[in-house]
Amino acid sequence: MPQYLIMVNAPAPADWMEAPPDELAAHERYGSQIEELGATTVYAAALQPATTATTIRGDVVTEGPFADSAEVIGGLSVIEARDLEHAVEIAKLCPATIRGSVEVRPLLG
């Protein structure tokens, strides 16, 4: 099956320690929902807050995320799904859409 990245965008700084308990519980259930829809989670991880990021451009290293924005990358999942339509169906159930958004991209290869 093709693989897709589901990138979680959360309100900056995307500190999961500050997420509402009901949203965290929904994230825990999300893995089961993916399986119920006939897909497989290959990998999933939440990221530390954007304030812990280090950005490198050429020879310049700076503390902080790539850009100042209202939403930052807060986590990611790689799933195996039948096709893009199936991956989007799964991504629409992601609890990150409660306060933020998700982006779905096919992986190369």
C-alpha positions in Angstrom: 0.0 0.0 0.0 1.2 3.6 -0.6 2.4 5.6 2.3 1.2 9.0 3.3 2.5 11.6 5.8 -0.1 13.2 8.1 1.6 16.4 9.4 -0.1 17.8 12.5 -0.2 21.6 12.8 -1.1 22.9 16.2 -1.3 26.3 17.8 2.2 27.6 18.5 4.2 26.6 20.4 2.5 23.2 20.1 3.1 22.2 23.7 1.2 18.9 24.2 1.4 19.4 28.0 -1.0 22.3 27.5 -3.5 20.4 25.2 -7.0 19.9 26.7 -7.4 16.4 28.2 -10.3 15.5 25.8 -8.1 16.3 22.8 -5.3 14.1 24.2 -7.8 11.3 24.8 -9.0 11.6 21.2 -5.4 11.3 20.0 -5.1 8.1 21.9 -8.2 6.7 20.2 -7.1 7.9 16.7 -4.8 4.9 16.2 -7.7 2.5 16.6 -9.8 4.5 14.1 -7.0 4.3 11.5 -7.0 0.5 11.9 -10.8 0.3 11.7 -10.7 2.1 8.4 -8.4 -0.5 7.0 -5.1 1.5 7.1 -1.9 0.9 9.1 0.1 3.4 11.1 3.8 2.9 10.2 5.1 5.6 12.6 3.7 8.3 14.7 5.2 10.9 17.1 4.4 14.1 18.8 7.1 16.8 18.8 8.5 18.8 21.6 7.2 22.5 21.5 8.5 24.7 18.7 10.4 26.7 21.3 12.9 23.8 21.4 13.6 23.9 17.6 16.9 24.8 16.0 16.9 26.2 12.5 19.9 26.0 10.1 20.1 28.1 6.9 23.4 27.6 5.2 26.1 28.3 7.8 23.7 30.2 10.2 22.2 28.3 13.2 19.4 30.0 15.1 17.3 28.9 18.1 13.6 28.6 17.4 11.4 27.4 14.6 11.8 28.1 10.8 9.1 30.8 10.9 7.0 32.7 13.3 3.4 31.6 12.8 0.2 30.9 14.6 0.5 27.2 13.9 3.6 25.0 13.9 4.3 21.4 13.3 3.3 19.5 16.4 3.6 15.9 15.3 3.4 13.5 12.4 2.2 10.1 11.3 3.1 7.9 8.4 0.2 5.7 7.4 -0.3 3.1 4.7 -3.6 3.7 2.9 -5.2 2.5 -0.3 -4.9 5.9 -2.0 -4.9 9.6 -1.4 -8.7 9.7 -0.9 -8.4 7.0 1.8 -5.6 8.9 3.5 -7.6 12.1 3.5 -10.6 10.3 5.0 -8.3 9.1 7.8 -6.7 12.5 8.3 -10.1 14.2 8.6 -10.6 12.2 11.8 -7.3 13.4 13.4 -8.1 15.3 16.6 -5.5 18.0 15.6 -8.2 19.5 13.4 -10.0 20.6 16.6 -7.6 23.4 17.3 -5.3 23.3 14.3 -5.0 21.5 11.0 -3.4 18.5 9.3 -1.7 18.2 6.0 -1.6 15.0 4.0 1.2 14.2 1.5 2.1 11.1 -0.4 5.6 9.8 0.3 8.0 9.3 -2.6 8.9 5.8 -3.5 
